[in-house]
Amino acid sequence: MIKGDLVELKPADPDLSGWIIRELNNMEQTKHQNKGIIPITIQQEIKYINKMNDSSTDVLFHIYNNTLVGSISLNNINWIHRSAEIGVMIFKDHQGKGYGKEAVGLIDYYAFNILNLHRIWAECFIENMAMNEIFRYFSFIREGTITDVYFKNGKYNDVYIWNKHWQNVKGNLESTIEGESK
Ligand SMILES: CC(C)(COP(=O)(O)OP(=O)(O)OC[C@H]1O[C@@H](n2cnc3c(N)ncnc32)[C@H](O)[C@@H]1OP(=O)(O)O)[C@@H](O)C(=O)NCCC(=O)NCCS
């Protein structure tokens, strides 16, 4: 549906829930996220994907490079304030290949140029070097730090708040909108 050079974002497919929960139940994969604390089942993930796909305030994509390599979402879309929160995950075996960076570029393009949002934002563990680098690259502004937000890895973790207004949009990745089909 939204195609870049490396990855394509397609509607989330509940039939692929098994691949998603394998990652979400992997504590190494989720060490920089408020996830992977309580184990989740395939049934719960199927329910979640169906709920997201029916939602008018969330958009969930699966990320493909031939095969499924992760997921990316805009959550809690507020159509009055035109804001949404970004979430992204690249599967452990596919990290470090540029997929996360391009997927964020594509969702950035989609948020501002297709959904006509005004602001997208995210919170990110301060130790999550790759993710913080991606937000910096796409001209998100680091507007603050919140301390002791999440108890993870045996300690309380601080997060950065990353924020981007449409005024900061420049030089987004060229992307091809290929219509609604998978
Ligand atoms: C964070 C995540 C999405 C990044 O995706 P990825 O595909 O592995 O990242 P990329 O290969 O696109 O690389 C991102 C950039 O971070 C840089 N980077 C990676 N590790 C780094 C480090 N330790 N210090 C500084 N920069 C680093 C890379 O060099 C790259 O920049 P470049 O293109 O200029 O070289 C992925 O690691 C992931 O899913 N992690 C688990 C879930 C998660 O943390 N999600 C984010 C929640 S906010």
The ligand as an SDF file (V2000), in Angstrom:
LIG
                    3D

 48 50  0  0  0  0  0  0  0  0999 V2000
   14.2750    0.6270   16.9840 C   0  0  0  0  0  0  0  0  0  0  0  0
   14.0790   -0.1690   15.7020 C   0  0  0  0  0  0  0  0  0  0  0  0
   12.6590    0.0730   15.1510 C   0  0  0  0  0  0  0  0  0  0  0  0
   15.1020    0.2960   14.6500 C   0  0  0  0  0  0  0  0  0  0  0  0
   14.8780   -0.3890   13.4490 O   0  0  0  0  0  0  0  0  0  0  0  0
   16.1110   -0.9810   12.6120 P   0  0  0  0  0  0  0  0  0  0  0  0
   15.5650   -1.4640   11.3250 O   0  0  0  0  0  0  0  0  0  0  0  0
   16.8590   -1.9670   13.4400 O   0  0  0  0  0  0  0  0  0  0  0  0
   17.0260    0.3220   12.4290 O   0  0  0  0  0  0  0  0  0  0  0  0
   17.7680    0.8080   11.1110 P   0  0  0  0  0  0  0  0  0  0  0  0
   18.5650   -0.3160   10.5290 O   0  0  0  0  0  0  0  0  0  0  0  0
   16.7620    1.4610   10.2240 O   0  0  0  0  0  0  0  0  0  0  0  0
   18.8210    1.8560   11.7310 O   0  0  0  0  0  0  0  0  0  0  0  0
   18.4060    3.0430   12.3620 C   0  0  0  0  0  0  0  0  0  0  0  0
   19.5540    3.9930   12.5600 C   0  0  0  0  0  0  0  0  0  0  0  0
   20.0020    3.9220   13.9420 O   0  0  0  0  0  0  0  0  0  0  0  0
   21.4020    3.8400   13.9560 C   0  0  0  0  0  0  0  0  0  0  0  0
   21.8170    3.1260   15.1390 N   0  0  0  0  0  0  0  0  0  0  0  0
   21.6390    1.8210   15.4320 C   0  0  0  0  0  0  0  0  0  0  0  0
   22.1960    1.5270   16.6160 N   0  0  0  0  0  0  0  0  0  0  0  0
   22.7480    2.6760   17.0690 C   0  0  0  0  0  0  0  0  0  0  0  0
   23.4820    3.0390   18.2320 C   0  0  0  0  0  0  0  0  0  0  0  0
   23.7360    2.1380   19.1730 N   0  0  0  0  0  0  0  0  0  0  0  0
   23.8680    4.3210   18.3750 N   0  0  0  0  0  0  0  0  0  0  0  0
   23.6050    5.2510   17.4340 C   0  0  0  0  0  0  0  0  0  0  0  0
   22.9030    4.9700   16.3000 N   0  0  0  0  0  0  0  0  0  0  0  0
   22.4970    3.6950   16.1280 C   0  0  0  0  0  0  0  0  0  0  0  0
   21.7450    3.0990   12.6920 C   0  0  0  0  0  0  0  0  0  0  0  0
   23.1020    3.3050   12.3390 O   0  0  0  0  0  0  0  0  0  0  0  0
   20.7850    3.7430   11.7160 C   0  0  0  0  0  0  0  0  0  0  0  0
   21.2150    5.0080   11.2810 O   0  0  0  0  0  0  0  0  0  0  0  0
   21.9190    5.2110    9.8410 P   0  0  0  0  0  0  0  0  0  0  0  0
   20.8870    4.8660    8.8200 O   0  0  0  0  0  0  0  0  0  0  0  0
   22.2770    6.6390    9.8220 O   0  0  0  0  0  0  0  0  0  0  0  0
   23.0870    4.2810    9.8070 O   0  0  0  0  0  0  0  0  0  0  0  0
   14.2940   -1.6980   15.9620 C   0  0  0  0  0  0  0  0  0  0  0  0
   15.5690   -1.8700   16.5030 O   0  0  0  0  0  0  0  0  0  0  0  0
   13.2600   -2.3030   16.8860 C   0  0  0  0  0  0  0  0  0  0  0  0
   12.1930   -2.6930   16.4330 O   0  0  0  0  0  0  0  0  0  0  0  0
   13.5570   -2.4180   18.1850 N   0  0  0  0  0  0  0  0  0  0  0  0
   12.6370   -3.0290   19.1410 C   0  0  0  0  0  0  0  0  0  0  0  0
   11.3310   -2.2630   19.2760 C   0  0  0  0  0  0  0  0  0  0  0  0
   11.5360   -0.8050   19.6080 C   0  0  0  0  0  0  0  0  0  0  0  0
   12.4380   -0.4510   20.3490 O   0  0  0  0  0  0  0  0  0  0  0  0
   10.6730    0.0450   19.0360 N   0  0  0  0  0  0  0  0  0  0  0  0
   10.7150    1.4750   19.2500 C   0  0  0  0  0  0  0  0  0  0  0  0
    9.8100    1.8820   20.3670 C   0  0  0  0  0  0  0  0  0  0  0  0
    9.8000    3.6570   20.5550 S   0  0  0  0  0  0  0  0  0  0  0  0
  1  2  1  0
  2  3  1  0
  2  4  1  0
  2 36  1  0
  4  5  1  0
  5  6  1  0
  6  7  2  0
  6  8  1  0
  6  9  1  0
  9 10  1  0
 10 11  2  0
 10 12  1  0
 10 13  1  0
 13 14  1  0
 14 15  1  0
 15 16  1  0
 15 30  1  0
 16 17  1  0
 17 18  1  0
 17 28  1  0
 18 19  1  0
 18 27  1  0
 19 20  2  0
 20 21  1  0
 21 22  1  0
 21 27  2  0
 22 23  1  0
 22 24  2  0
 24 25  1  0
 25 26  2  0
 26 27  1  0
 28 29  1  0
 28 30  1  0
 30 31  1  0
 31 32  1  0
 32 33  2  0
 32 34  1  0
 32 35  1  0
 36 37  1  0
 36 38  1  0
 38 39  2  0
 38 40  1  0
 40 41  1  0
 41 42  1  0
 42 43  1  0
 43 44  2  0
 43 45  1  0
 45 46  1  0
 46 47  1  0
 47 48  1  0
M  END
$$$$
